[in-house]
């Protein structure tokens, strides 16, 4: 009986350690830490169905990927990027958005990138 209790206790300890490590390694936690530190972080699951998230200078963006036909294969041909909250865009300049576009283009070179409002109007201004 004592051996069974020891095994159960050992199992609970390992299970608790597993849950703590899993919690610390979640992508949303990494994204939030990068946002607070105003770093660039690009979180993308390779599945086309899932959107990607990125953070830059304290602002969080979501990108929607769309499949289409290219010359040789079916690949991501269109990406629409939108900010999660527009209030975090304060202080960003056009070069910041071009930097984000460049990083997304590095990952998806065949994709055409479009922005949602208000960034779209901001980039169209001269």
C-alpha positions as CSV (number, residue, x, y, z in Angstrom):
1,X,0.0,0.0,0.0
2,X,2.8,2.4,0.8
3,X,4.4,1.7,-2.5
4,X,1.2,2.6,-4.4
5,X,1.0,5.9,-2.5
6,X,4.7,6.7,-3.3
7,X,4.0,6.0,-7.0
8,X,1.0,8.2,-7.0
9,X,2.9,10.9,-5.2
10,X,5.8,10.6,-7.7
11,X,3.3,10.7,-10.6
12,X,1.7,13.9,-9.2
13,X,5.1,15.6,-8.8
14,X,6.1,14.8,-12.4
15,X,2.7,15.9,-13.7
16,X,2.9,19.2,-11.8
17,X,6.4,19.8,-13.2
18,X,5.1,19.0,-16.7
19,X,2.2,21.5,-16.4
20,X,4.5,24.3,-15.1
21,X,6.9,23.8,-18.0
22,X,4.1,23.7,-20.5
23,X,2.6,26.9,-19.1
24,X,6.0,28.7,-19.3
25,X,6.6,27.7,-22.9
26,X,3.2,28.7,-24.4
27,X,3.4,31.0,-27.4
28,X,1.0,33.6,-26.0
29,X,3.3,34.0,-23.0
30,X,6.3,34.6,-25.3
31,X,4.2,37.1,-27.3
32,X,3.1,39.0,-24.3
33,X,6.7,39.1,-22.9
34,X,8.0,40.4,-26.3
35,X,5.2,43.0,-26.4
36,X,6.1,44.3,-22.9
37,X,9.8,44.5,-23.8
38,X,8.9,46.2,-27.2
39,X,10.8,43.5,-29.1
40,X,9.9,42.0,-32.5
41,X,8.5,38.4,-32.3
42,X,6.9,36.5,-35.1
43,X,4.8,33.5,-34.0
44,X,3.6,31.4,-36.9
45,X,2.3,27.9,-37.1
46,X,3.1,26.4,-40.5
47,X,-0.5,25.4,-41.0
48,X,-2.1,27.8,-43.5
49,X,-5.4,27.6,-41.8
50,X,-4.1,29.2,-38.7
51,X,-3.3,32.9,-38.5
52,X,0.0,34.2,-37.3
53,X,0.8,36.8,-34.7
54,X,3.6,39.2,-34.4
55,X,4.6,42.0,-32.1
56,X,6.7,45.0,-32.8
57,X,7.4,48.1,-30.6
58,X,4.6,47.2,-28.2
59,X,1.9,46.7,-30.8
60,X,0.4,43.2,-31.6
61,X,-0.6,42.3,-35.1
62,X,-2.6,39.4,-36.5
63,X,-2.0,38.1,-40.0
64,X,-4.5,36.1,-42.0
65,X,-3.0,33.8,-44.6
66,X,-4.8,32.9,-47.9
67,X,-3.9,30.1,-50.2
68,X,-3.7,30.4,-54.0
69,X,-2.0,29.0,-57.1
70,X,1.5,30.1,-58.0
71,X,3.6,29.0,-61.0
72,X,4.7,25.7,-59.5
73,X,2.5,25.0,-56.5
74,X,-0.3,26.1,-54.2
75,X,1.1,28.4,-51.6
76,X,0.2,31.4,-49.5
77,X,-0.4,34.2,-52.0
78,X,-2.1,36.8,-49.9
79,X,-1.7,38.0,-46.3
80,X,-3.9,40.6,-44.5
81,X,-2.3,42.2,-41.4
82,X,-4.4,44.0,-38.8
83,X,-3.5,45.5,-35.4
84,X,-5.2,43.9,-32.4
85,X,-5.8,47.4,-30.9
86,X,-5.3,50.6,-32.7
87,X,-4.2,52.5,-29.6
88,X,-0.9,50.7,-29.5
89,X,0.0,52.1,-32.9
90,X,0.8,55.5,-31.5
91,X,4.4,56.5,-32.3
92,X,4.9,54.0,-35.1
93,X,6.2,55.4,-38.4
94,X,6.1,54.1,-41.9
95,X,9.5,52.5,-41.7
96,X,8.2,50.3,-38.8
97,X,5.4,49.0,-41.0
98,X,7.9,48.4,-43.9
99,X,10.1,46.5,-41.5
100,X,7.1,44.3,-40.5
101,X,6.4,43.7,-44.2
102,X,10.0,42.7,-44.9
103,X,9.9,40.2,-42.1
104,X,6.7,38.7,-43.3
105,X,8.0,38.6,-46.9
106,X,11.1,36.7,-45.6
107,X,8.7,34.0,-44.4
108,X,6.3,34.1,-47.3
109,X,8.1,35.5,-50.4
110,X,5.2,34.9,-52.8
111,X,2.6,36.6,-50.7
112,X,1.1,40.0,-51.4
113,X,0.7,41.9,-48.1
114,X,-2.2,44.2,-47.4
115,X,-3.0,46.1,-44.3
116,X,-6.3,46.8,-42.7
117,X,-7.5,50.2,-41.6
118,X,-6.1,52.6,-40.2
119,X,-2.6,51.4,-41.3
120,X,-3.7,51.1,-44.9
121,X,-4.7,54.8,-45.1
122,X,-1.5,55.9,-43.2
123,X,0.7,54.1,-45.7
124,X,-1.1,55.6,-48.6
125,X,-0.4,59.2,-47.4
126,X,2.4,61.0,-49.0
